[in-house]
């Protein structure tokens, strides 16, 4: 069972904000987001290509190509694998739904 927790956000002290009004963490997320997106898209395309997937070597490839840590590369792989698996499952369910509609029409 999922548990929902409410956490009240406290205002960020002004000394932690830069000239743009953002924290270091927010700046990191803004800079890392396009890198993660490109790496995830490339990983998903590779997974969909049907080639043999070696997670270890792909992890090393992502680290070298995008200049990210091993932990970040592993997160990219997990994210892309989840997206690919979810899309395949969605496609199967959608096909079953359409088949059900067709059989209902021709009864």
C-alpha positions in Angstrom: 0.0 0.0 0.0 1.3 3.4 -0.9 1.7 6.0 1.8 1.3 9.7 1.0 3.4 12.1 3.1 3.0 15.8 3.1 6.2 17.8 3.4 5.9 21.6 3.9 8.4 23.4 1.7 10.5 25.9 3.6 11.7 29.1 1.9 15.2 28.9 0.6 17.6 31.3 2.4 18.7 34.1 0.1 22.4 33.3 0.6 21.8 29.9 -1.0 20.5 31.5 -4.2 22.6 32.6 -7.1 22.0 35.7 -9.3 19.3 33.8 -11.2 17.4 33.0 -8.0 18.2 29.3 -8.2 20.1 26.9 -5.9 23.1 24.9 -6.9 20.9 21.8 -7.1 18.4 23.5 -9.4 21.3 24.6 -11.6 22.6 21.0 -11.7 19.2 19.7 -12.7 18.9 22.3 -15.5 22.4 21.4 -16.9 22.0 17.6 -16.5 18.5 17.3 -18.0 19.5 17.6 -21.7 22.4 15.1 -21.1 20.1 12.6 -19.5 17.5 13.0 -22.2 20.0 12.4 -25.1 21.5 9.4 -23.3 18.1 7.9 -22.6 16.9 8.4 -26.2 20.1 6.8 -27.5 19.7 3.9 -25.1 16.1 3.3 -26.0 16.9 3.4 -29.7 19.6 0.8 -29.1 17.3 -1.4 -27.1 14.7 -1.2 -29.9 17.2 -1.9 -32.6 17.2 -5.6 -31.7 20.9 -5.9 -31.3 22.4 -7.9 -28.4 22.4 -5.6 -25.3 25.3 -5.9 -22.9 24.5 -3.6 -19.9 28.1 -3.4 -18.7 29.5 -2.3 -22.0 26.6 0.1 -22.7 27.2 1.6 -19.2 30.8 2.2 -20.1 29.8 3.6 -23.5 27.4 6.1 -21.8 30.1 7.2 -19.3 32.6 7.9 -22.0 30.2 9.5 -24.5 28.2 11.7 -22.2 30.8 12.2 -19.5 28.5 10.9 -16.7 29.2 8.7 -13.7 28.6 5.0 -13.5 25.6 5.6 -11.2 24.0 8.1 -13.6 24.6 5.8 -16.6 22.9 3.0 -14.7 20.0 5.3 -14.1 19.8 6.2 -17.7 19.7 2.5 -18.7 17.0 1.7 -16.1 14.9 4.6 -17.2 15.2 3.6 -20.9 14.6 -0.1 -20.3 11.4 0.8 -18.3 10.2 3.1 -21.1 10.8 0.4 -23.7 9.1 -2.3 -21.7 6.2 -0.1 -20.9 5.6 0.8 -24.5 5.7 -2.8 -25.6 3.2 -3.8 -22.9 1.0 -0.8 -23.8 1.1 -1.9 -27.5 0.0 -5.4 -26.6 -2.9 -4.1 -24.4 -4.0 -1.7 -27.1 -4.1 -4.4 -29.7 -6.2 -6.6 -27.4 -8.6 -3.7 -26.9 -8.9 -3.1 -30.6 -9.5 -6.8 -31.2 -12.2 -6.8 -28.6 -13.9 -3.8 -30.2 -13.8 -5.5 -33.6 -15.3 -8.7 -32.3 -18.1 -6.7 -30.6 -18.8 -4.9 -33.9 -19.2 -8.1 -35.9 -21.4 -10.0 -33.4 
